[in-house]
Amino acid sequence: MKTLEIFSGAGGLAKGLELSGFEHAAFVEFNKHACNSLYENFNPERVFFGDIKDFNFDNLEQIDLVAGGPPCQPFSLGGKHGANQDNRDMFPYAIQAIERLSPKAFVFENVKGLLRESFSDYFEYIILRLSYPDFILEEGSDWKKHLNELRNTSKLGYAKKSYDVKFKLINAADYGVPQTRERVVIVGTRTDLALSWSFPKETHSEDRLLWDMYVTGEYWERHKISKISSPTLDVPLKEKTSRLRDKYGMFEPDSLPWRAIRDALSDTPDPKSNHGIIDHIFRDGARTYPGHTGSDFDWPSKTIKAGGHGVPGGENMIRFDDGSVRYLTTFEAKRIQTFPDNFVIKGAWGEAMRQIGNAVPVLLAEKIGIELAREIKTHNPSVKQDALKRASYL
């Protein structure tokens, strides 16, 4: 099963899809530092460093899946909110890839802000363009007129290729990623294939983490922390715990617990120690201020952010039980984004954190990829079955 990765970034989505059984035919990425990371972790001959406008789709053979993260700044809650009026909006080029290649499926990821009410018409336009990629915008027309035409495709007798498109606001923590990261994932499957694809079921929950912490104490036992040393319950947590008992009674929640930073870093040495891990270097200067207090060590990390002008300190710091804080190392940030430890992120700390913050968590990408691989393999008998057995332990 061949994939084209567009707007690849450092390759979080690509790595997850690779682990789920896909093979990458090409990567398209504009940022030189991200390309340097791609060169290190994938076949460098398949990496196109440049603008997607200059990429020649005709050089590719059959592509089963197109995947990527069109730049999110036009829709970011922290950005300028330009949407289609922002020249960084790359969704038209993602749609062009679908039009040209006719893949069996596609996967795109973007920020939660894409669902903002003020963007609702343009988001609908994106979904309809992905659904009917051959229904192109006429020269001299505008997207709003095109949207009205797309809304009436059934009446206009559209008979070219189409996709069954689904989207979902996903919290990565619900899939075992040690980070509360909400992103919109858009998946389309070609309608002529009649694939019965659906988003994978959530496997982890906040309720179960709270249950293990404050009902059974299993979380603290697992980390060999005495009840005396465990954090004191504040009023909101006491109320949540009380509601848990009312909700579940004597039976634990039917899910795995959200993974905390402590879970992800339990075997990680102190960055100040002589550990020999090249990207696990202590960085001084972490400070808290209102709105930027860091991420609790015994909770999933806040969303690791890339930032428009460097890295905002609050999201990329650990806050320990004694109130002290320090910056995440590149190695730790990779763990929180579920990259393999040996995955190489090129660039100094700020640049590396930018790439990590822009990435799709590898584990989430893998779980989505496994579900897609199950469906696509029915139309590609040569797919090796061992790549799909990974689902048994995810």
N, C-alpha and C positions, 0 to 999 in steps of 0.2 A: 504494500500500500504506500503510494508515493504522496508526499506533501510538498506544498510550496509555502514557505514561511515569509510573510510580508510584514514590514514594520517589526522586525524580529526582536529588537532590543538585544539584551545579553543572552536570551535563549531559554527563559523559564518555561514558556509554553512549548517551545520546541523540544526541550529535554523531557518534559512530561509525556508528550506525544511519542517521542522515541521510546521511552520506557513502556508505553502501552502497545508498541508493535509497529509504529509507522516509520518509514524511511524518508529522509529529507532529500528532495531533488534539488532545492535551491533555497537560499536565504536572501532577502532584500532588506538592507538596512542603511540608513543615511548617516548615522553617527559613527565617527571613526573609532571611538573608544569601545562602543558596543561591538563593532566589527572585530576589533582586536580580541574581545572576549569570545566571539563566535569562532574566530580562527583557532583559538586554543582548545575549544571543546567539541568542535564538529569538523567536518571535512572542509578545510579552507578553500579548496577549489570550487566549492558550491556556494560560497559567500559572494554576493554582489554588493560592493560598497558604492552607494550612490543613490540618486533620486529614483523612486519607483517610476517616475515619468520616463526615465531613460532605460528601463528594464525591458528586454525583448522576450515577451511571453512565447514567441514562436520557437524559441530554442528548447522548449520543454516538451517532453513526451507526455503521455497520459498522466494527469494529476488526479489523485483520488480525493485529496483534501487540501483546501486552502485555509490557512490559519494565520492569525496575527492580532496585534493590538494597534489599530489605527490611532495616531496621536490623540491624547485625551484632553490636552489643554483647552480646546474650544468648549468643553463641557464640564471642566473641573469646577467644583464648588469654590475652590480658592483662586480660580483664574478670572479672566475677563468676560467669560460667558458669551463668547461670540458666535458659537455654533457654526452654521453655514456661512456666516459673514467673516469667519476667521480663516485666513489663508493656510492655517495649519490643519484644517479639517481634511483628512485623507480618506474619509469614507467613500467619496466618488471613485477613488482609485482601487479600493477594496472591491467595490461593485464591478469595476471594469475587469478585474482579475476573474471574477465569477463569470462574467459575460464571455470572456475570451477562452477560458479553460474548461468550462462546463464540468467542474468537479462533482463527485458524488455527494460531497458535503463540505461545509465550511464552519469554522469556529472563529469568532471575533470576541474580544474582551475590551471593555471600556469602563470609565468611572461611573459611579452612582449618579452623578450630576446629569448624565444623559437622560435620566427619567424626570428631570425637573419639569414642572408644568409649563414653564415658558418655552421649553423646547419640544413640547408634545407633537406639534405638527411636523417639525423636522424629523423627530424620531420615527413617527409614522411613515414619513417619506423614505427614511433609510430602510425600514422593514419592508415596505412595498417594493422598493427598488431591488432589494435582495431577493424578494419573492419572485419578481418578474424582471430578471436582469437584461433581457433582450428588448424590453419596452423602453427604448432610450429617449432621452430628452432631445426634442427637435432643436435645431440651430436657431438661435434668436428667441427661444422660449425661456421661461424661468421655472424654478423648482415648484413654486406654488401652483402654477397652472398644470405642471406635470403631475403633481400630487392628486389633483382633482381627476385627471385622466386615469391615473393608476387605481383610484378608488372605484373606477367603473370598468375595469378590465374584462369582467364577465360579460358586460353589455357590448364591449367593443370586439368581442370574439378573439381575444388573445389565445394563440395556439402554440406558441414557442415554449422553450424550456421554462420551468418554474420550480420553485423550492418551497418546501414546508418549513417555515421559519418559526422558531421558538426562542423566547428570551426569558431570562430569570435574573433577579437580583440575588446574588449569592454571597453569603458570609463564609469566607474560607475556613473560619474556625469550626463551622458545622461539618467540615470534611476532614478534620484532623490536623489542620494547619495551626501552629501555635501563634495565631495572629487574628485579631478581629478586623478583617479586611472585606469590605463590601464592594463588589464590582458587578457590573452588568455583563452577562455572558449571552451571546447571540449564536445560535446554532441553526444551520439550515441543511436539509437533506433533499436531494432531487426527487421531485414528486413521481417521476416515471419509475423510480426504483421501489416505491411503496415501502420505505424503511420505517419501522415502528420504533423510532428512537425517542427516548425521554431522558430528562436530566437525572443523574444518579441520585439516589435517596441520601439524605443527610445521615451521617453516622455518629456525630458527636453533638453534645449539648451543654449549655451553660448549667441547666438544671442538674445534670449528673456531676459536673465539677463541684457545684455547691453541696450536693448530697455527699460526695466523697470527702469534702472538706469539713462540713459542719453537722452532718447527721451521723455518718459512720466513722469519720476521722481517717479513712483509708488513705487519703492523699498524703497526710502528714506522716503516717506510718510508712508509706512507700518511700518517702524521702528521708526517713529516719529522723524526723523532727518531733520532739516531745510536745504534748499538748500545752505545756507551760510556755514553750517557745513559739508556738503558733500565734499568728496575729490575732488581736482582740477584735471581736465582732463589733462593727459600728451599727448604728440604728437601722440604716437601709438593709444591711446584710442580715440582721436579726429578723427583719420583716420578711425578707425573701426566704430565709430558712424556715420560718413559721409557715409560710404559704406552701413550701415544698412538702412539709409533713401533711398538710391538709389535702394537697393535690395527689400525693402518691401513697399516703398511709404507711404501711409497713414494707411496701415493695419499691425497690430502687427504680429510677427512670430506665426505660428500655433503650439505652444508648450508651456510647462511650463518653467519658468526660472530655470537655474541651481540654486541649493541651496547653499548659502554662509555659512561660519562659523557662521556669525551673526544670520542667520535663524535657524541653528541647536542649538545654545546656547542662544537664546533670553530670555529664562526663567531660565537660569542657574545663581545662585548667584555667587558673587565674591568668589574665593577659599580662600581668606584671611578672609572672614566673618564667623560668627558663624552659619553655615548652617546645620550641622548634617548629611551631605552626606559623608559616610565613605570613598569613593574612589575619593573624590573631594578635594584633598589636594595640597596646593600651594607648588611648588618646585622652589627654588631659583637657580640662577647661569646661566640663559639663556643669551647667547651672540650671536651676529651676526658676520659673517666673510664671505669673498667672496665665493659665491656659497651656502651659508647657511644663508639665510636672514629671514626664517620663512614664514608662510602663511598669506596672507592678510586677515584681519577679514571680509572684505566685498567681499570675493571671495571664491569659494570652496577650501578646504584645499589641499595643495600638498599631494602626496601619503604618508600616514603614513607608515614608514619603520621599519622593525625589526632590521636590521643591523647585521653584522657578529660579531662585538665586541662591544656590547652595542648599544645605540640608537643615530643616527646622529641628532644633535640638530636642524639643519635648517628645516628638514621636520616636526618635532614634536613641533614646536613653533608657537604661534600666533603673528603676527605683527599688531599692532594697528595703527590708523591713525596718531598718534603723533610720530610714529617711535619706540616706546617702544616694547619690546618683552617679552614673558614669555612662559614657557613650558606648553603644554597641560597637564591637569590632566588626570588620568585614566578615570574618569567619562566623561570628554569632548571627549577623544579619542573614547570611546565607542559610544557616540552620533554621531561622525563623521563617524564611521563605521556602524551606524544604528543598533547597539545592543539595546535591551530593557534596560531601566535604571536599572532594577532589575537583569540584567544578571551579574553574579559574575565572575570576572577575578582574579584568585589567584596569589599571588606573589607580591614582592615589585615593585615599579614603573617601573624600567628598564625591569624586567621580564614580567610585565603586558603589557607594550608597545610592547615588542617583540611578545607576543601572539596576541595582537590586530593588529599589523602590518602585521602578517602572515595570518590574517583571510580574508575570503570572506565577503564583506559587506552583512549584513543580508537581507536588502531590495532587493538587486540584486538577491540573492539566492532565495528569496521568489517569485520574478517575474518569474524567470526561472522555478521554481518549479510549479507554477500555470499552466504554459503552458504545462509542462510535465504531470501534474496530469490530465489535460483535456483529453489528448490523452490516457494515461494509463488506466483511469477509464473505457474506452470502452471495455477493456479486463479484467476488475475487477469490476463487477456490484455491489459489496458490499461496494464500496467507498461511504462515506457519502457526500451528495451534499453540505452540509453547509460549508465544508472546501474549496469548490471551489468558493463560493460566494464572497470570499475576493477579487477576481479579479475586482469586480465592483467599488472599490474605490482605486485601485492601479494604 
